[in-house]
Amino acid sequence: MNELTLAWHDAGQNKTQKISDQQPSKNPGSVRIGRDPVRCDILMSDPTVSGLHVEIFFNEQQKCFYIRNLRPSNPPIINGQQLVNGEVALSQGSTIYLGQLQLTVTTVVIPSISSVPPTILTHQLASSVTQPPQPLATPQPLAAPTQKSYGLMCAKCHQISPYEQLDFGCPWCGTSLAAAVSALINPHPNSQ
C-alpha cells in the first residue's frame, strides 16, 4: 500500500495524518484538505486555510503522490513555489503552506513490487545444446489501423469524459478526475 504522512501544528497541537492511495474519502481517488468538514477529509482550524484548499492523490503511472490546488484565490506554496494551477509531486521533506499553516511530508512509502521475474542467463547451456534451425513463419498482412479515442472514467459514476475535463472534474457528478482510469471510447457504437 502506498502511503504518505503529513505533520503539522494546528490549534496548539502537533498533528500527523497518514494518507494512502486506497483509503476511503469524500472524493474517491483523492484526499481533500481544508476547513470545511462537509467537503474535506483532513480538517484544519487555521483561519488562513480555505474551506476546500488542496487535494492529494496517488498517480499510479508515475508511482508518486501529487498535490493539486483547489482554491486559486488562496494558492498553496509547495517547497517555496506558489501552486496556482496544475499539480506538483510530493516527496519526503516537502513543505506545504496552506495560508500560514505549514505542513511537512515526513514519510513516503511506495513499495516496489516487480511483476517481472528475474532473467535466467542460459548462454553456457545454449552453447552446449544445438537446436536445428526452425523455418520462419510467413508474415501475415497487417489490418489497417483503426482510430481509437480515449477518455477518463469517473471513479464514482463511471461516466467517460474527454481528457480536457481533467482539470475541471466529472461533468456528471463533480468528482475529481485526478485518479480516473483511461477508457477506450468506442468510435462505432453499433459495432460491438
N, C-alpha and C positions, 0 to 999 in steps of 0.2 A: 504494500500500500504506500502511495506517495504522500508524504506529509511535510508541512511547513509549520514552524512555530513562531508566533509573534509574541513580543514582550513590550509592555508599555506601563506608564504610571498615570493613573486616572483616578480622580476623586480621592487623592491621598493614599492610594494603594497601588502596589506593584501587581500587575496582572500578566498572565500568559494565556495563550489560546492556540491549540493545535488545529490546523486546517488540513483535511485530507481530500483527495480527489473523489472519494466515494461517500462522503458524509451527506446526510440529508440536509437540505437547506430550503429557504423560502423561494429561491430562484434556482431550480435544478441546473447543475453544471458549474455553479459559482457560489462563493460565499460573499455576501454583501456586508459592508461595514458602514456605520453611521449612527445617528442618534434616534432614528425612527424605529420603534420596536415592531411595527407592522411590516416594514419592508426589509429590515436588516437582521442578519444572523448574529453579528457581533456588535454589541451596543457600546457606545462611548457617551460620557456625560459632559465632556468639554463643550462649551457653547460655540467654540470656533469650528467644530466639526459639523458638516452639513447633515441634514436628516438622512439622506441617502448619498454617501460620499464616493466610495470606491467598491469595486468587486475584485476578488482574487479567484483565479481559476487555473486548472492544470491543462496545459496544451499537450495532448498525447503525442503528436508528431514531433514536437520539439523537446519532449521529456523535460518540461520546465514549468514552474509556476509563473503566472503573469498577473499584473495588476492593471486595472482599467479605471479611468476617471469616469464618474457618473455625474459630476457637478462642474460643468465648465466655468461657472462663475466663481468657484472656490476650488481651483485645481490643487491636487496633492503635489508635494515635492518629493521625488524619489531620488535618493543619492545625490542631492543638490540640484537636480534638474526638475523644472516645473513640467508636469504632465497634463497638458491641456486636452489633447486628442490622442486616440490610439491606446496602446498598451506597452508596458515595459516588463522585461523579465526580472524576476526577483531571485536573489541568491543569499546564501548565509552572509550576514553582516549588512545587508541592505537596510537603509534607513528610509522611513516613510513619515512625512509630515502631513497630517490631516488638520488643516488650520494650524494651531500652535501645539497640537498634541503630537509627540514623537513616538513612533512605533519602530521596533527593530526586529528584523528576521534573525532569530537566534539559531535555528537549525532548519535544514532542508534535507529530507531523506527521500531519495529516489532509488529504490533497489534496481540493480541492473541484472535482469534475468535474461540470459541469452537463449533464444529458442533454436539456435543452430548448434548441433553437436560439434565437438572438436573434430578437426580434419585428421584422418589417419593417413600417414605417409606410407606408401607401398612401393616406392621406387626400387628398393632392394628386391622385394618379392616379384615385382613386374619384370625385372631384368632376368630372373631365373626361369620364369614361365613364359613360353612363347605361345601366342594365340595365332591361328590362321587369320589372314586378313578377311574382313567382312565387307560384302558389297555395300555401296552407298545406296540409300533409299532414293527413289526417283522423286524429285521435288514436285509438290502439287502447286498449281497456281493459287495465289492468294486472292481472297474475295476482296472486292472494293471496300475500303474502309467506310464506315458509316459515321456521320456526325453525331457525337454524343454531347449531351448537355448535362451539367451537374448543378446541384443546388445544396442548400443546408437544411437538414431535417431537424425541426424543433424537438428538443428532448421532452417537452411537456405535451404538446398537442399533436406531434408527428406530422405537421404540415410542412411542405417543402417550399422554401423561399429562395430567391436568387441570391448569389453571393453579395450583391450590392446591399442587402439588408443586414450584413454582419454588424455594422456599427449602430444600427437602429433597433435591432431586436425583431422578434417574430411579429408580423403584422396581424396575426390572428389572435394571439394571446398575450403578447408583450414580453415573453420570456427572452432573456439574453441568448444570442446565438453563438456566444463565445466557445462553448463546448459542443456545439452541434456537429453531427456527423455529416460527411458528404454523401449525397444520394444522387443516383442516376435519374434524370428526368426523361421519361420515355418520349422520344420525338414523334412516334407514331402510336397514339393511344389505342387504335383499333387493332394493331398487330401485336398481340401479347403472346 
